[in-house]
């Protein structure tokens, strides 16, 4: 490797170290939920994104974002995914491209920590999409999954038999949108997270 190559590697390493030096408490939180055409990011596509950008210190919503993404290979979609997402070609007629939506997310939440309900699934799809379009992002490398937080709270409690989002939300009397969509679901995830944080804050 030449001196120029070594310098580029050193600069990237320095930038990564600088990003990691940011106190996690002051990072914004990007709550993300996706609708996809299936479970495999190598085959299936993201067709809807719902996001809330939240202040990491006071947990207040800064902004929200939602967008439908026009699929390029809808023929690979599974019938179950189509049913769950409510995909109808007419409703997706004016949808954005995947690349455009990914660019919106990068600009929306630099240095944020990504949060979600089973967030590894959503991040798995996002990571594949960023790589496919060669889009750089600077989200924090940590992810926050709300499910383990709910598990810790309910582990020794009666009255709930599962850790699905709607079931947990109902337990806390948190209203969910009747229609299943990415923005409605991520709003529910945010409200459950905020409720759990308030409980843990009181204990501490």
Phi, psi and omega per residue, in radians:
X1 nan 2.315 3.131
X2 -1.342 3.062 -3.102
X3 -1.109 -0.626 3.127
X4 -1.109 -0.770 3.127
X5 -1.082 -0.746 3.129
X6 -1.114 -0.674 3.125
X7 -1.115 -0.714 3.120
X8 -1.096 -0.793 3.129
X9 -1.066 -0.750 -3.135
X10 -1.126 -0.696 3.112
X11 -1.107 -0.775 3.110
X12 -1.083 -0.738 3.125
X13 -1.092 -0.715 3.139
X14 -1.121 -0.764 3.132
X15 -1.074 -0.715 3.131
X16 -1.120 -0.729 3.109
X17 -1.095 -0.701 -3.138
X18 -1.119 -0.757 3.116
X19 -1.087 -0.725 -3.100
X20 -1.225 -0.320 3.128
X21 -1.339 -0.202 3.127
X22 -1.186 2.248 3.117
X23 -1.046 2.210 -3.085
X24 -1.048 -0.453 -3.094
X25 -1.191 -0.409 -3.111
X26 -1.768 -0.031 3.077
X27 -1.279 2.494 2.978
X28 -1.245 2.788 3.116
X29 -1.943 2.266 3.089
X30 -1.867 1.774 3.087
X31 -1.383 2.199 -3.012
X32 -2.300 2.369 2.971
X33 -2.376 2.439 -3.129
X34 -2.088 2.642 2.844
X35 -1.929 2.353 -3.087
X36 -2.272 2.927 3.140
X37 -1.566 0.152 3.133
X38 2.941 -2.912 -3.017
X39 -1.832 -0.081 -3.061
X40 -1.964 1.915 -3.095
X41 -1.173 -0.214 3.064
X42 -1.391 -0.337 -3.083
X43 -2.069 -0.719 -3.009
X44 -1.684 2.936 -2.977
X45 -2.159 2.712 2.968
X46 -1.403 2.258 3.129
X47 -2.102 -0.117 3.067
X48 -2.746 2.495 3.113
X49 -2.261 2.356 3.019
X50 -2.248 2.269 -3.060
X51 -2.401 2.587 2.914
X52 -2.216 2.232 3.011
X53 -1.670 2.153 -2.980
X54 -2.166 2.393 3.058
X55 -1.141 2.170 -3.061
X56 -1.223 -0.334 -3.103
X57 -1.540 -0.806 -3.092
X58 -1.910 -0.025 3.096
X59 1.075 0.471 3.065
X60 -1.593 2.513 -3.129
X61 -1.243 2.230 3.085
X62 -1.558 -0.796 3.139
X63 -2.814 2.878 3.068
X64 -2.257 2.735 -3.098
X65 -2.578 2.389 3.018
X66 -2.571 2.581 -3.138
X67 -2.784 2.480 2.957
X68 -1.560 2.533 3.138
X69 -2.043 2.262 -3.114
X70 -1.306 2.071 3.139
X71 -1.266 2.567 3.104
X72 -1.707 -0.375 -3.060
X73 -2.349 1.023 -3.086
X74 -1.095 -0.338 3.124
X75 -1.141 -0.326 3.123
X76 -1.551 -0.081 -3.090
X77 -1.165 2.589 3.062
X78 -1.541 2.559 3.129
X79 -0.991 -0.652 -3.141
X80 -1.119 -0.757 -3.140
X81 -1.109 -0.701 3.113
X82 -1.104 -0.725 3.127
X83 -1.117 -0.823 -3.082
X84 -1.152 -0.749 -3.073
X85 -1.374 -0.315 -3.111
X86 1.256 0.508 -3.098
X87 -1.156 2.162 3.009
X88 -2.349 2.179 -3.072
X89 -0.831 -0.704 -3.102
X90 -1.071 -0.672 -3.120
X91 -1.262 -0.372 -3.136
X92 -1.760 0.198 -3.046
X93 -1.048 -0.676 -3.116
X94 -1.830 0.408 -3.103
X95 -1.179 2.718 3.119
X96 -1.432 2.957 3.012
X97 -1.406 2.731 3.115
X98 -1.044 -0.737 -3.112
X99 -1.079 -0.701 -3.137
X100 -1.139 -0.747 -3.126
X101 -1.179 -0.712 3.099
X102 -1.055 -0.706 3.085
X103 -1.092 -0.680 3.082
X104 -1.055 -0.748 -3.119
X105 -1.128 -0.723 -3.140
X106 -1.085 -0.724 -3.136
X107 -1.297 -0.497 -3.088
X108 -1.198 -0.672 -2.894
X109 -2.469 1.059 3.093
X110 -1.087 2.376 3.094
X111 1.178 0.169 -3.121
X112 -1.335 2.760 2.987
X113 -1.637 2.256 -3.126
X114 -1.437 2.316 -3.069
X115 -2.224 2.539 3.074
X116 -3.016 3.135 3.080
X117 -1.710 1.949 -2.897
X118 0.988 1.000 -2.986
X119 -1.139 -0.408 -3.139
X120 -1.088 -0.580 3.112
X121 -1.129 -0.864 -3.126
X122 -1.105 -0.739 -3.134
X123 -1.171 -0.611 3.094
X124 -0.983 -0.829 3.125
X125 -1.184 -0.754 -3.131
X126 -1.091 -0.770 -3.120
X127 -1.070 -0.767 3.092
X128 -1.064 -0.724 -3.109
X129 -1.190 -0.737 3.098
X130 -1.044 -0.755 -3.141
X131 -1.167 -0.688 -3.107
X132 -1.109 -0.652 -3.128
X133 -1.671 0.032 -3.129
X134 0.955 0.806 3.123
X135 -1.768 2.183 3.099
X136 -1.407 2.546 3.104
X137 -2.427 2.757 -3.138
X138 -2.252 0.644 3.005
X139 -1.143 2.664 3.036
X140 -1.085 2.568 -3.066
X141 -1.364 -0.174 3.041
X142 -1.397 2.619 3.029
X143 -2.130 2.563 3.064
X144 -2.016 2.041 3.086
X145 -1.761 2.250 -3.088
X146 -1.345 -0.378 -3.107
X147 -1.048 -0.842 3.112
X148 -1.071 -0.531 3.074
X149 -1.149 -0.732 3.096
X150 -1.167 -0.691 3.118
X151 -1.035 -0.789 -3.123
X152 -1.074 -0.645 -3.118
X153 -1.285 -0.729 -3.020
X154 -1.583 -0.098 -2.998
X155 -0.956 -0.645 -3.110
X156 -2.002 0.418 -3.131
X157 -2.035 2.576 3.055
X158 -1.626 2.973 3.010
X159 1.733 -0.001 3.084
X160 -2.580 2.375 -3.028
X161 -2.022 0.150 -3.138
X162 -2.794 2.941 -3.085
X163 -2.022 0.490 3.032
X164 -1.228 2.624 -3.076
X165 -1.000 -0.858 -3.079
X166 -1.167 -0.588 3.117
X167 -1.191 -0.771 3.125
X168 -1.162 -0.734 3.121
X169 -1.063 -0.736 3.132
X170 -1.097 -0.682 3.113
X171 -1.016 -0.721 -3.124
X172 -1.533 0.107 -3.114
X173 1.027 0.657 3.072
X174 -1.668 2.144 -3.088
X175 -1.322 2.280 3.063
X176 -1.838 2.674 3.045
X177 -1.110 2.424 -3.128
X178 -1.125 -0.718 -3.130
X179 -1.488 2.311 3.137
X180 -1.326 2.035 3.001
X181 -2.656 2.942 -3.008
X182 -1.114 -0.807 -3.097
X183 -1.187 -0.733 3.110
X184 -1.078 -0.734 -3.124
X185 -1.196 -0.667 -3.112
X186 -1.292 -0.502 3.030
X187 -1.127 -0.708 3.073
X188 -1.124 -0.726 3.103
X189 -1.052 -0.777 3.127
X190 -1.059 -0.774 -3.110
X191 -1.146 -0.675 3.078
X192 -1.146 -0.779 3.118
X193 -1.022 -0.800 -3.125
X194 -1.103 -0.695 3.097
X195 -1.097 -0.820 3.138
X196 -1.105 -0.709 3.124
X197 -1.105 -0.668 3.120
X198 -1.145 -0.617 3.106
X199 -1.187 -0.813 -3.134
X200 -1.160 -0.611 3.108
X201 -1.097 -0.702 3.135
X202 -1.147 -0.645 3.119
X203 -1.162 -0.553 -3.091
X204 -1.587 nan nan
